[in-house]
Amino acid sequence: MTQYRLLISREVLHQLRTLEQAAKTQQPGGLRAREYRALRAGLRALANGDEAAFDGKRLGFKTHDLSDCAEIKLPVIPESRGDRALGPSHRLIYREFTPDDDGPPYREVLCFEHRGNDRPFEVAAQRLGRETGKRLNLLRGVADQRPGPVRQPLPLDLARALKGLASPRGATTPSGALHPSAASHAVRRPPEPLRDR
């Protein structure tokens, strides 16, 4: 099983901390506590290469080109239409990069959102700076048939941001968050421990 280094966007890191605090103020099983557990489970799955334990798929082009991304579907809110269950309510969207060193590959976590109104895809597109209706030439000629995202070369801006931030054993430092369109970058592994208490 492949291990991955996670690059968590500033927004997702803030969301994780906010959900953790909100979960502490709720009764067990409250919405924020369920969202917090689902997000932690999703991050753990992405870091450990266990995304196949969840429904999910590689994304494509609808209103925005997200063909370099994939999603995992996380159950938080039971939803139905009539007598038909609608399936997992939330999406965790990510993309993947080859390592620039001898360490494990990277997975960049872009967003965690409720699926309603295509919100996860809109948020991911916004965070990546993708224009509506514009198809990108990101994956032209790539023949990767895995269900997850196509592993791409690490973009130059991310590689520069990571220089000097990795420890000798390849782990990343908990000094901030990573966002490819942000002016300053830092790297963040999922909070430790990721075991449910």
Backbone as ProteinMPNN parsed JSONL, in Angstrom:
{"seq_chain_A": "MTQYRLLISREVLHQLRTLEQAAKTQQPGGLRAREYRALRAGLRALANGDEAAFDGKRLGFKTHDLSDCAEIKLPVIPESRGDRALGPSHRLIYREFTPDDDGPPYREVLCFEHRGNDRPFEVAAQRLGRETGKRLNLLRGVADQRPGPVRQPLPLDLARALKGLASPRGATTPSGALHPSAASHAVRRPPEPLRDR", "coords_chain_A": {"N_chain_A": [[0.834, -1.177, 0.0], [0.601, 2.164, -0.901], [1.985, 4.986, 0.675], [1.248, 8.438, 1.238], [2.255, 11.867, 1.108], [0.544, 14.52, 2.473], [-0.644, 17.571, 1.219], [-2.222, 20.158, 2.474], [-4.75, 22.437, 1.834], [-4.89, 25.833, 2.91], [-7.47, 26.648, 3.487], [-8.852, 24.221, 3.936], [-7.451, 23.261, 6.132], [-8.086, 25.247, 8.02], [-10.845, 24.79, 8.106], [-10.877, 22.186, 9.19], [-9.855, 22.683, 11.776], [-11.822, 24.43, 12.74], [-14.11, 22.782, 12.652], [-13.3, 20.879, 14.51], [-13.249, 22.368, 16.907], [-15.959, 23.161, 17.012], [-17.172, 20.667, 17.214], [-16.555, 19.926, 19.799], [-18.303, 21.376, 21.316], [-20.778, 20.321, 20.895], [-23.401, 17.87, 21.309], [-22.598, 14.361, 21.344], [-22.506, 13.003, 18.096], [-23.523, 15.188, 16.783], [-23.935, 17.472, 13.975], [-21.538, 18.944, 13.225], [-19.613, 17.449, 14.567], [-19.865, 15.015, 13.207], [-19.103, 15.863, 10.645], [-16.46, 16.59, 11.185], [-15.326, 14.084, 11.951], [-15.694, 12.711, 9.53], [-14.108, 14.217, 7.741], [-11.56, 13.862, 8.896], [-11.363, 11.072, 8.592], [-11.339, 10.927, 5.808], [-8.947, 12.321, 5.193], [-7.115, 10.63, 6.427], [-7.505, 8.321, 4.891], [-6.618, 9.231, 2.375], [-3.923, 9.796, 2.941], [-2.983, 7.263, 3.593], [-3.391, 5.782, 1.333], [-5.85, 4.532, 1.093], [-8.155, 5.171, -0.298], [-9.849, 3.657, -1.88], [-11.6, 2.419, -0.196], [-13.734, 4.026, -0.022], [-16.471, 5.333, -1.924], [-15.813, 6.93, -5.016], [-14.205, 8.864, -7.605], [-12.324, 9.709, -10.563], [-12.29, 13.051, -11.639], [-13.716, 15.202, -14.199], [-14.532, 17.257, -16.953], [-16.966, 19.602, -16.56], [-18.516, 22.177, -15.764], [-16.199, 23.355, -15.102], [-12.774, 22.548, -15.734], [-11.66, 19.844, -14.164], [-10.075, 17.686, -14.518], [-7.658, 16.775, -13.598], [-8.076, 16.052, -11.054], [-9.52, 14.135, -8.317], [-12.177, 12.603, -6.433], [-13.286, 11.636, -3.169], [-16.064, 10.13, -1.632], [-17.842, 10.983, 1.19], [-19.776, 9.878, 3.877], [-21.928, 11.867, 5.734], [-24.377, 13.177, 6.299], [-27.422, 11.56, 6.336], [-29.302, 11.309, 3.473], [-32.219, 11.446, 1.412], [-34.375, 10.918, -1.398], [-37.632, 10.786, -1.702], [-38.206, 7.409, -1.304], [-35.662, 6.658, -1.817], [-32.28, 6.359, -1.082], [-29.734, 8.828, -1.189], [-27.021, 8.547, -1.061], [-23.508, 9.105, -0.075], [-22.989, 12.256, 1.468], [-20.992, 14.246, 1.356], [-18.01, 15.552, -0.277], [-14.561, 15.042, -0.794], [-12.037, 16.574, -2.356], [-9.155, 16.105, -4.318], [-5.763, 16.135, -5.633], [-2.858, 14.667, -7.251], [0.724, 14.253, -7.053], [3.954, 13.458, -8.416], [6.83, 12.607, -6.467], [9.433, 14.949, -5.648], [11.708, 14.132, -4.611], [13.196, 11.375, -2.853], [11.071, 10.531, -1.411], [7.629, 9.627, -0.476], [4.819, 9.936, -2.83], [2.944, 13.007, -3.386], [-0.201, 14.239, -2.203], [-2.53, 16.636, -2.838], [-4.879, 18.241, -0.97], [-7.825, 19.718, -1.729], [-10.527, 20.573, -1.166], [-13.344, 20.132, 1.085], [-16.594, 19.51, 1.022], [-20.216, 19.762, 1.165], [-22.208, 17.99, -1.174], [-24.265, 19.356, -2.489], [-25.673, 21.431, -5.065], [-23.42, 21.245, -6.69], [-21.311, 22.214, -5.208], [-18.726, 21.257, -4.144], [-17.178, 21.036, -6.469], [-17.243, 23.557, -7.573], [-15.939, 25.005, -5.562], [-13.397, 23.728, -5.53], [-12.542, 24.36, -8.143], [-12.425, 27.144, -7.968], [-10.377, 27.459, -6.05], [-8.265, 26.454, -7.458], [-8.065, 28.27, -9.44], [-9.47, 27.952, -11.833], [-11.117, 28.646, -14.849], [-14.548, 29.139, -15.765], [-15.976, 27.011, -18.141], [-13.627, 26.694, -19.573], [-11.456, 24.523, -21.069], [-8.612, 22.675, -20.105], [-5.256, 21.829, -21.092], [-4.077, 19.916, -19.541], [-3.8, 17.086, -19.24], [-3.343, 15.949, -21.661], [-2.63, 13.285, -23.751], [-2.018, 11.57, -21.667], [-2.106, 8.355, -20.325], [-3.0, 7.157, -18.009], [-4.872, 4.873, -16.238], [-5.86, 4.464, -13.722], [-8.374, 4.705, -11.09], [-8.243, 6.964, -9.456], [-6.808, 10.308, -9.195], [-4.771, 11.452, -11.949], [-1.368, 10.995, -11.64], [0.73, 13.626, -11.595], [3.623, 15.546, -12.666], [5.323, 17.325, -10.085], [4.309, 20.611, -9.697], [6.25, 23.514, -10.508], [6.01, 25.76, -8.773], [5.044, 24.574, -6.437], [7.099, 22.771, -5.887], [9.202, 24.539, -5.366], [8.152, 25.759, -3.074], [8.21, 23.638, -1.312], [10.883, 23.103, -0.928], [13.341, 22.868, 1.472], [11.457, 22.609, 3.456], [10.932, 20.002, 4.072], [11.65, 17.313, 6.26], [14.661, 15.395, 6.994], [13.874, 12.692, 6.794], [11.857, 12.777, 5.0], [9.346, 13.55, 5.833], [6.833, 16.055, 6.159], [6.854, 19.379, 7.497], [4.86, 20.777, 10.17], [4.119, 23.499, 9.512], [2.231, 25.167, 8.35], [-0.056, 25.743, 5.679], [-0.84, 24.598, 2.367], [-1.344, 26.089, -0.712], [-1.798, 26.306, -4.087], [-2.222, 28.713, -5.453], [-1.611, 30.658, -3.715], [0.488, 33.259, -2.391], [2.463, 32.744, -0.488], [3.738, 29.645, 0.591], [3.38, 26.685, 2.506], [3.81, 23.532, 4.138], [1.725, 20.863, 5.196], [1.076, 18.089, 7.175], [-1.536, 15.693, 7.944], [-3.256, 16.353, 11.031], [-1.86, 14.96, 13.975], [-2.778, 12.619, 16.496], [-4.418, 10.626, 13.985], [-6.225, 8.819, 14.777], [-9.402, 7.722, 15.868], [-10.791, 8.771, 18.91]], "CA_chain_A": [[0.0, 0.0, 0.0], [1.386, 3.392, -1.018], [1.766, 6.093, 1.604], [1.31, 9.733, 0.56], [2.41, 13.082, 1.903], [-0.58, 15.397, 2.182], [-0.533, 19.023, 1.159], [-3.589, 20.546, 2.808], [-4.956, 23.855, 1.577], [-5.114, 26.688, 4.076], [-8.904, 26.657, 3.757], [-9.228, 22.933, 4.52], [-6.85, 23.225, 7.461], [-8.934, 26.098, 8.858], [-12.106, 24.077, 8.252], [-10.628, 21.09, 10.122], [-9.741, 23.248, 13.129], [-13.137, 24.967, 13.104], [-14.983, 21.65, 12.939], [-12.856, 20.263, 15.762], [-13.734, 23.203, 18.002], [-17.422, 23.078, 17.047], [-17.54, 19.322, 17.667], [-16.397, 19.877, 21.254], [-19.428, 22.066, 21.956], [-22.017, 19.64, 20.541], [-23.667, 16.526, 21.81], [-22.043, 13.349, 20.435], [-23.358, 12.754, 16.931], [-23.954, 16.439, 16.166], [-23.507, 17.638, 12.583], [-20.134, 19.346, 13.117], [-18.804, 16.303, 14.997], [-19.873, 14.049, 12.105], [-18.267, 16.42, 9.579], [-15.072, 16.503, 11.634], [-14.902, 12.681, 11.841], [-15.626, 12.351, 8.11], [-12.936, 14.865, 7.152], [-10.382, 13.143, 9.407], [-11.327, 9.755, 7.942], [-10.932, 11.159, 4.424], [-7.52, 12.665, 5.178], [-6.392, 9.407, 6.766], [-7.574, 7.437, 3.722], [-5.745, 9.762, 1.326], [-2.524, 9.648, 3.366], [-2.627, 5.846, 3.647], [-3.708, 5.119, 0.082], [-7.043, 3.717, 1.318], [-9.321, 5.832, -0.881], [-10.745, 2.659, -2.482], [-12.592, 2.044, 0.81], [-14.835, 4.97, -0.196], [-16.848, 5.607, -3.308], [-15.13, 8.091, -5.546], [-13.83, 8.743, -9.009], [-11.573, 10.794, -11.191], [-13.204, 14.075, -12.135], [-13.538, 15.566, -15.596], [-14.912, 18.618, -17.347], [-18.394, 19.9, -16.598], [-18.458, 23.631, -15.939], [-14.768, 23.653, -14.953], [-11.925, 21.392, -16.007], [-11.041, 19.272, -12.969], [-9.642, 16.36, -14.963], [-6.467, 16.376, -12.853], [-8.512, 15.838, -9.676], [-10.4, 13.019, -7.996], [-12.967, 12.822, -5.229], [-13.813, 10.529, -2.4], [-17.382, 10.482, -1.123], [-17.858, 10.716, 2.621], [-21.119, 9.991, 4.447], [-22.081, 12.71, 6.915], [-25.807, 13.406, 6.502], [-28.254, 10.648, 5.554], [-30.226, 12.061, 2.626], [-32.998, 10.605, 0.514], [-35.4, 11.531, -2.228], [-38.673, 9.777, -1.613], [-37.711, 6.255, -0.563], [-34.349, 6.309, -2.38], [-31.128, 6.993, -0.424], [-28.919, 9.57, -2.156], [-25.604, 8.214, -0.932], [-22.682, 9.986, 0.753], [-23.37, 13.661, 1.318], [-19.857, 15.163, 1.23], [-16.923, 15.211, -1.196], [-13.205, 15.507, -0.518], [-11.414, 16.636, -3.681], [-7.701, 16.14, -4.199], [-4.975, 15.773, -6.811], [-1.678, 13.892, -6.864], [1.962, 14.638, -7.726], [5.138, 12.635, -8.207], [7.735, 13.254, -5.521], [10.618, 15.614, -6.177], [12.81, 13.558, -3.837], [13.023, 9.924, -2.733], [9.951, 10.271, -0.51], [6.354, 9.207, -1.065], [4.14, 10.934, -3.658], [2.142, 14.021, -2.702], [-1.608, 14.445, -2.522], [-2.963, 17.97, -2.439], [-6.289, 18.244, -0.582], [-8.343, 21.012, -2.173], [-11.726, 21.008, -0.457], [-14.29, 19.197, 1.697], [-17.861, 20.241, 0.949], [-21.459, 19.053, 0.87], [-22.32, 17.852, -2.628], [-25.368, 20.139, -3.033], [-25.417, 22.481, -6.059], [-22.056, 21.065, -7.212], [-20.421, 23.077, -4.426], [-17.327, 20.833, -4.061], [-16.492, 21.262, -7.738], [-17.1, 25.012, -7.687], [-14.901, 25.424, -4.609], [-12.098, 23.242, -6.03], [-12.193, 25.159, -9.326], [-12.035, 28.484, -7.5], [-9.08, 27.379, -5.368], [-7.246, 26.191, -8.475], [-8.077, 29.358, -10.413], [-9.976, 27.43, -13.108], [-12.178, 29.458, -15.435], [-15.746, 28.45, -16.22], [-16.058, 26.683, -19.558], [-12.319, 26.616, -20.243], [-10.811, 23.215, -20.987], [-7.156, 22.794, -19.979], [-4.485, 20.785, -21.767], [-3.274, 19.32, -18.478], [-3.577, 15.654, -19.297], [-3.322, 15.5, -23.053], [-1.68, 12.206, -24.014], [-1.768, 10.75, -20.489], [-2.863, 7.109, -20.446], [-3.18, 6.595, -16.666], [-6.234, 4.341, -16.134], [-6.284, 4.28, -12.328], [-9.598, 5.458, -10.827], [-7.941, 8.218, -8.772], [-6.269, 11.347, -10.071], [-3.547, 11.16, -12.69], [-0.206, 11.521, -10.936], [1.423, 14.576, -12.456], [4.857, 16.089, -12.1], [5.122, 18.376, -9.089], [4.468, 21.93, -10.323], [7.436, 24.253, -10.083], [5.742, 26.605, -7.606], [4.95, 23.705, -5.264], [8.441, 22.251, -5.622], [9.955, 25.619, -4.698], [7.6, 25.95, -1.738], [8.569, 22.501, -0.478], [12.328, 23.075, -0.671], [13.714, 23.32, 2.802], [10.417, 22.359, 4.441], [10.843, 18.575, 4.386], [12.665, 16.809, 7.176], [15.529, 14.434, 6.326], [13.225, 11.416, 6.499], [10.83, 12.986, 3.984], [8.08, 14.027, 6.379], [6.699, 17.495, 6.033], [6.744, 20.071, 8.769], [3.534, 21.316, 10.407], [4.306, 24.939, 9.62], [1.202, 25.967, 7.712], [-0.897, 25.049, 4.706], [-0.369, 24.783, 1.008], [-2.351, 26.463, -1.7], [-0.969, 26.618, -5.247], [-2.361, 30.078, -5.952], [-1.229, 31.601, -2.672], [1.825, 33.818, -2.562], [3.396, 32.014, 0.369], [3.353, 28.243, 0.73], [3.99, 25.843, 3.527], [3.327, 22.167, 3.992], [1.059, 20.375, 6.399], [0.574, 16.713, 7.23], [-2.755, 15.672, 8.754], [-2.98, 16.436, 12.459], [-1.593, 13.678, 14.634], [-2.98, 11.388, 15.76], [-5.655, 10.574, 13.218], [-7.052, 7.721, 15.273], [-10.562, 8.176, 16.622], [-10.574, 8.6, 20.364]], "C_chain_A": [[0.886, 1.251, 0.0], [0.995, 4.382, 0.062], [1.942, 7.389, 0.827], [1.58, 10.828, 1.572], [1.276, 14.016, 1.495], [-0.162, 16.86, 2.203], [-1.961, 19.527, 1.342], [-3.745, 22.043, 2.614], [-5.24, 24.595, 2.878], [-6.593, 26.643, 4.482], [-9.356, 25.35, 4.413], [-8.647, 22.801, 5.923], [-7.672, 24.062, 8.439], [-10.267, 25.403, 9.14], [-11.963, 22.937, 9.258], [-10.575, 21.601, 11.555], [-11.084, 23.779, 13.625], [-14.096, 23.844, 13.461], [-14.599, 20.968, 14.246], [-13.371, 21.049, 16.961], [-15.249, 23.11, 18.14], [-17.881, 21.728, 17.577], [-17.474, 19.208, 19.186], [-17.587, 20.494, 21.979], [-20.766, 21.374, 21.706], [-22.175, 18.329, 21.302], [-22.992, 15.533, 20.857], [-23.024, 13.082, 19.29], [-23.907, 14.012, 16.284], [-23.358, 16.59, 14.775], [-22.028, 17.975, 12.467], [-19.212, 18.214, 13.554], [-18.743, 15.251, 13.887], [-19.03, 14.556, 10.939], [-16.79, 16.299, 9.94], [-14.551, 15.071, 11.492], [-14.761, 12.263, 10.38], [-14.4, 12.96, 7.448], [-11.656, 14.175, 7.617], [-10.247, 11.778, 8.741], [-10.876, 9.891, 6.492], [-9.452, 11.482, 4.309], [-6.671, 11.431, 5.471], [-6.357, 8.463, 5.568], [-6.644, 7.92, 2.616], [-4.275, 9.583, 1.683], [-2.068, 8.195, 3.3], [-2.907, 5.093, 2.355], [-4.931, 4.223, 0.173], [-8.3, 4.32, 0.689], [-10.307, 4.852, -1.518], [-11.801, 2.172, -1.494], [-13.825, 2.943, 0.729], [-15.225, 5.005, -1.666], [-16.094, 6.845, -3.751], [-14.758, 7.847, -6.984], [-12.925, 9.887, -9.409], [-12.595, 11.779, -11.742], [-12.885, 14.404, -13.586], [-13.884, 17.021, -15.835], [-16.427, 18.705, -17.364], [-18.512, 21.396, -16.826], [-17.02, 24.116, -15.833], [-13.994, 22.382, -15.262], [-11.225, 20.973, -14.72], [-10.508, 17.872, -13.277], [-8.346, 15.897, -14.303], [-6.785, 16.049, -11.398], [-9.33, 14.558, -9.553], [-11.155, 13.381, -6.73], [-13.101, 11.52, -4.467], [-15.096, 11.044, -1.758], [-17.464, 10.039, 0.332], [-19.267, 10.885, 3.184], [-21.109, 10.831, 5.722], [-23.558, 12.814, 7.279], [-26.581, 12.372, 5.693], [-29.287, 11.464, 4.774], [-30.96, 11.106, 1.707], [-33.946, 11.482, -0.301], [-36.509, 10.493, -2.343], [-38.179, 8.622, -0.765], [-36.331, 5.798, -1.045], [-33.242, 7.082, -1.666], [-30.251, 7.641, -1.491], [-27.424, 9.283, -2.039], [-24.836, 9.241, -0.126], [-22.9, 11.462, 0.427], [-22.215, 14.612, 1.013], [-18.795, 14.626, 0.277], [-15.616, 15.833, -0.702], [-12.468, 15.431, -1.847], [-9.916, 16.854, -3.516], [-7.065, 15.887, -5.563], [-3.637, 15.234, -6.337], [-0.467, 14.28, -7.7], [3.082, 13.648, -7.433], [6.062, 13.354, -7.234], [8.905, 13.912, -6.246], [11.87, 15.156, -5.435], [12.587, 12.045, -3.785], [11.849, 9.544, -1.842], [8.698, 9.814, -1.237], [5.757, 10.296, -1.958], [3.331, 11.897, -2.782], [0.685, 13.916, -3.131], [-2.01, 15.804, -1.963], [-4.472, 17.942, -2.193], [-6.838, 19.64, -0.835], [-9.565, 21.475, -1.409], [-12.513, 19.831, 0.09], [-15.603, 19.945, 1.797], [-19.033, 19.287, 0.778], [-21.66, 19.071, -0.643], [-23.372, 18.759, -3.27], [-24.927, 21.251, -3.974], [-24.008, 22.428, -6.638], [-21.022, 21.904, -6.468], [-18.975, 22.563, -4.358], [-16.536, 21.166, -5.325], [-16.273, 22.754, -7.981], [-15.967, 25.506, -6.785], [-13.525, 24.979, -5.092], [-11.64, 24.069, -7.22], [-11.731, 26.547, -8.916], [-10.641, 28.452, -6.872], [-7.942, 27.085, -6.332], [-7.177, 27.297, -9.526], [-8.561, 28.924, -11.783], [-11.152, 28.27, -13.588], [-13.345, 28.586, -15.885], [-15.684, 28.235, -17.724], [-14.74, 26.547, -20.284], [-11.693, 25.247, -19.993], [-9.295, 23.424, -20.967], [-6.483, 21.648, -20.72], [-3.601, 20.037, -20.777], [-2.867, 17.882, -18.748], [-3.559, 15.11, -20.714], [-2.24, 14.435, -23.23], [-1.372, 11.331, -22.823], [-2.666, 9.525, -20.551], [-3.075, 6.434, -19.093], [-4.629, 6.157, -16.5], [-6.676, 4.084, -14.694], [-7.537, 5.109, -12.06], [-9.352, 6.806, -10.152], [-7.375, 9.239, -9.736], [-5.027, 10.854, -10.813], [-2.395, 11.783, -11.912], [0.597, 12.353, -11.905], [2.768, 14.956, -11.865], [4.521, 17.216, -11.111], [5.32, 19.728, -9.757], [5.639, 22.696, -9.711], [7.175, 25.096, -8.846], [5.621, 25.769, -6.331], [6.319, 23.147, -4.898], [9.289, 23.297, -4.902], [9.48, 25.823, -3.277], [8.034, 24.84, -0.791], [10.056, 22.441, -0.143], [12.617, 23.627, 0.721], [12.67, 23.049, 3.862], [10.325, 20.901, 4.846], [11.966, 18.184, 5.336], [13.524, 15.784, 6.438], [14.844, 13.112, 6.003], [12.029, 11.592, 5.569], [9.49, 13.448, 4.515], [8.02, 15.543, 6.234], [6.488, 18.127, 7.389], [5.35, 20.658, 8.938], [3.552, 22.834, 10.501], [3.241, 25.767, 8.928], [0.375, 25.138, 6.769], [-0.378, 25.348, 3.323], [-1.526, 25.118, 0.104], [-1.597, 26.943, -2.927], [-1.1, 28.046, -5.746], [-1.962, 31.118, -4.915], [0.198, 32.069, -2.879], [2.843, 33.087, -1.695], [2.857, 30.616, 0.601], [4.042, 27.637, 1.935], [3.328, 24.483, 3.406], [2.733, 21.694, 5.301], [0.677, 18.913, 6.233], [-0.709, 16.743, 8.032], [-2.413, 15.729, 10.232], [-2.762, 15.056, 13.049], [-2.254, 13.688, 16.003], [-4.282, 11.45, 14.987], [-6.523, 9.388, 13.639], [-8.24, 8.319, 16.028], [-10.351, 7.862, 18.096], [-11.685, 7.817, 20.99]], "O_chain_A": [[1.806, 1.37, 0.809], [-0.188, 4.591, 0.328], [2.703, 7.434, -0.14], [1.189, 10.734, 2.736], [1.074, 14.273, 0.308], [0.569, 17.312, 3.084], [-2.807, 19.343, 0.467], [-2.971, 22.83, 3.159], [-5.774, 24.021, 3.828], [-6.92, 26.605, 5.668], [-10.159, 25.373, 5.346], [-9.312, 22.271, 6.814], [-7.926, 23.63, 9.563], [-10.759, 25.422, 10.268], [-12.843, 22.746, 10.097], [-11.185, 21.013, 12.449], [-11.438, 23.598, 14.79], [-14.815, 23.932, 14.456], [-15.466, 20.531, 15.002], [-13.872, 20.465, 17.922], [-15.768, 22.995, 19.25], [-18.868, 21.65, 18.307], [-18.254, 18.472, 19.789], [-17.846, 20.165, 23.136], [-21.787, 21.798, 22.248], [-21.223, 17.773, 21.85], [-22.83, 15.838, 19.675], [-24.228, 12.954, 19.51], [-24.681, 13.923, 15.33], [-22.387, 15.914, 14.435], [-21.322, 17.345, 11.679], [-18.14, 18.034, 12.976], [-17.689, 14.662, 13.651], [-18.317, 13.775, 10.307], [-15.967, 15.947, 9.096], [-13.455, 14.863, 10.971], [-13.825, 11.547, 10.025], [-13.72, 12.288, 6.673], [-10.76, 13.931, 6.809], [-9.146, 11.371, 8.369], [-10.111, 9.061, 6.001], [-8.774, 10.969, 3.419], [-5.637, 11.214, 4.84], [-5.32, 7.876, 5.261], [-5.957, 7.115, 1.987], [-3.465, 9.252, 0.817], [-0.91, 7.919, 2.99], [-2.683, 3.885, 2.286], [-5.048, 3.257, -0.581], [-9.409, 3.998, 1.116], [-11.483, 5.182, -1.678], [-12.795, 1.574, -1.904], [-14.848, 2.648, 1.347], [-14.404, 4.737, -2.544], [-15.776, 7.71, -2.935], [-14.967, 6.759, -7.52], [-12.781, 10.884, -8.7], [-13.642, 11.379, -12.252], [-11.889, 13.928, -14.131], [-13.571, 17.896, -15.029], [-17.093, 17.97, -18.095], [-18.6, 21.84, -17.971], [-16.659, 25.149, -16.395], [-14.498, 21.275, -15.074], [-10.315, 21.652, -14.244], [-10.491, 16.994, -12.415], [-7.974, 14.731, -14.438], [-5.881, 15.8, -10.601], [-9.77, 13.98, -10.547], [-10.815, 14.344, -6.042], [-13.038, 10.436, -5.047], [-15.208, 12.214, -1.393], [-17.196, 8.884, 0.664], [-19.887, 11.93, 2.987], [-20.375, 10.541, 6.666], [-23.943, 12.57, 8.423], [-26.416, 12.308, 4.475], [-30.056, 12.223, 5.364], [-30.412, 10.092, 1.274], [-34.261, 12.614, 0.064], [-36.349, 9.46, -2.994], [-37.773, 8.826, 0.379], [-35.887, 4.696, -0.725], [-33.256, 8.312, -1.645], [-30.048, 7.076, -2.566], [-26.645, 9.753, -2.868], [-25.432, 10.152, 0.449], [-22.983, 11.854, -0.737], [-22.443, 15.688, 0.46], [-18.69, 13.42, 0.051], [-15.575, 16.981, -0.259], [-12.293, 14.346, -2.402], [-9.467, 17.661, -2.701], [-7.733, 15.483, -6.514], [-3.311, 15.331, -5.154], [-0.587, 14.593, -8.884], [3.152, 13.074, -6.347], [6.073, 14.584, -7.184], [9.309, 13.476, -7.324], [12.951, 15.719, -5.608], [11.85, 11.505, -4.61], [11.651, 8.365, -1.548], [8.701, 9.637, -2.455], [6.148, 11.459, -1.855], [3.074, 11.635, -1.607], [0.378, 13.553, -4.266], [-1.85, 16.079, -0.774], [-5.248, 17.652, -3.103], [-6.383, 20.618, -0.242], [-9.648, 22.645, -1.033], [-12.376, 18.696, -0.367], [-15.722, 20.901, 2.562], [-18.874, 18.159, 0.311], [-21.322, 20.049, -1.309], [-23.369, 18.915, -4.49], [-23.934, 21.933, -3.719], [-23.462, 23.457, -7.035], [-19.985, 22.262, -7.026], [-18.056, 23.37, -4.502], [-15.364, 21.535, -5.253], [-15.247, 23.161, -8.526], [-15.143, 26.322, -7.197], [-12.581, 25.768, -5.067], [-10.47, 24.442, -7.299], [-10.755, 27.066, -9.457], [-9.82, 29.328, -7.141], [-6.789, 27.423, -6.062], [-6.318, 27.259, -10.407], [-8.115, 29.466, -12.795], [-12.07, 28.566, -12.823], [-13.161, 27.451, -16.324], [-15.379, 29.155, -18.484], [-14.724, 26.308, -21.492], [-11.434, 24.867, -18.851], [-8.761, 24.244, -21.715], [-7.099, 20.606, -20.942], [-2.513, 19.579, -21.125], [-1.721, 17.501, -18.512], [-3.746, 13.911, -20.921], [-1.076, 14.66, -22.897], [-0.545, 10.426, -22.933], [-3.865, 9.648, -20.805], [-3.311, 5.226, -19.052], [-5.533, 6.986, -16.61], [-7.758, 3.541, -14.471], [-7.753, 6.119, -12.729], [-10.184, 7.706, -10.27], [-7.449, 9.062, -10.952], [-4.33, 9.95, -10.352], [-2.442, 12.963, -11.565], [1.087, 11.85, -12.916], [3.021, 14.71, -10.686], [3.553, 17.954, -11.296], [6.381, 19.981, -10.328], [5.96, 22.53, -8.534], [8.021, 25.153, -7.954], [6.047, 26.206, -5.262], [6.658, 23.062, -3.717], [10.004, 22.983, -3.949], [10.286, 26.036, -2.371], [8.207, 25.077, 0.405], [10.444, 21.793, 0.83], [12.18, 24.72, 1.079], [12.94, 23.231, 5.049], [9.704, 20.584, 5.861], [13.091, 18.671, 5.222], [13.145, 15.346, 5.352], [15.205, 12.468, 5.018], [11.263, 10.649, 5.37], [8.578, 13.715, 3.732], [9.05, 16.216, 6.193], [6.0, 17.484, 8.318], [4.712, 21.008, 7.944], [3.05, 23.398, 11.474], [3.348, 26.993, 8.923], [0.128, 23.96, 7.023], [0.435, 26.254, 3.135], [-2.578, 24.48, 0.165], [-0.825, 27.897, -2.831], [-0.187, 28.552, -6.398], [-1.97, 32.316, -5.195], [1.016, 31.364, -3.469], [3.968, 32.841, -2.132], [1.654, 30.429, 0.785], [5.141, 28.037, 2.319], [2.38, 24.317, 2.639], [3.185, 22.079, 6.379], [0.026, 18.544, 5.256], [-0.962, 17.719, 8.738], [-1.38, 15.203, 10.645], [-3.42, 14.094, 12.653], [-2.275, 14.747, 16.631], [-5.158, 12.251, 15.31], [-7.45, 9.007, 12.924], [-8.091, 9.309, 16.744], [-9.804, 6.822, 18.461], [-11.668, 7.579, 22.197]]}, "name": "protein", "num_of_chains": 1, "seq": "MTQYRLLISREVLHQLRTLEQAAKTQQPGGLRAREYRALRAGLRALANGDEAAFDGKRLGFKTHDLSDCAEIKLPVIPESRGDRALGPSHRLIYREFTPDDDGPPYREVLCFEHRGNDRPFEVAAQRLGRETGKRLNLLRGVADQRPGPVRQPLPLDLARALKGLASPRGATTPSGALHPSAASHAVRRPPEPLRDR"}
